[in-house]
Amino acid sequence: MKGNWFVFSCWIFLSMTISVQAGDFSVSSPQLAAGGKLKNEQLLNGFGCQGENISPELHWQNGPENTKSYAVTVYDPDAPTGSGWWHWVIFNIPPQTTGLAKNAGDRQAGLAPRESVQSRTDFGTAGYGGACPPQGDKVHRYIFSVYALDVEQLELDKDATAAMVGFFIGRHTIAKTQLMVNYSR
């Protein structure tokens, strides 16, 4: 009987967690179509690619009422590294924010919210780094994730690794929404 109560309690907790994350929280972009293909604008200018390295405009809606900040990441789980590839990490986005401007990933452009922090990607620098999968490799998925967090700030700076930021995002996520696009060359 005690074992069944434990299983039932875990099921109730898991159901509540899923329902929090499955609400109307959503993300979209005028430059990206879910399941579509990245354009030259979002590709890296380097590593053999000749893209424009411009982060897309993102809009999110219906974040949870108790959101204290947001974080956005772009991740390629198909990169041939054994651990994927982090293309963009931005956090400490104020809770009243509902999107990021096109090219907000260029730190010099000053288009990201003033309070936000863009930390190191797997390119070794802060800011957006476009897609550039190996020539002839399989189609890669690029996952644009927006996280609603239960803290006003992650106590990290621009030198924090994407994995470190991801750890803290994971500990403070209330809800998450994603937009996935593809690219190969």
Buried (B, 14 or more C-beta within 10 A) or exposed (E): EEEEEEEEEEEEEEEEEEEBBEEEBBBBBEBBEEEBBBBEBBBBBEEEBEBEBBBBBBEBEEBBEEBBBBBBBBBBEBBEEEEBBBBBBBBBBBBEBBBBBBBBBBBEBEBBBEEBBBBBBBBEEBBBBBBBBEEEEEEBBBBBBBBBBBBEEBEBEEEBBBEBBBEBBEEBBBBBBBBBBBBBB
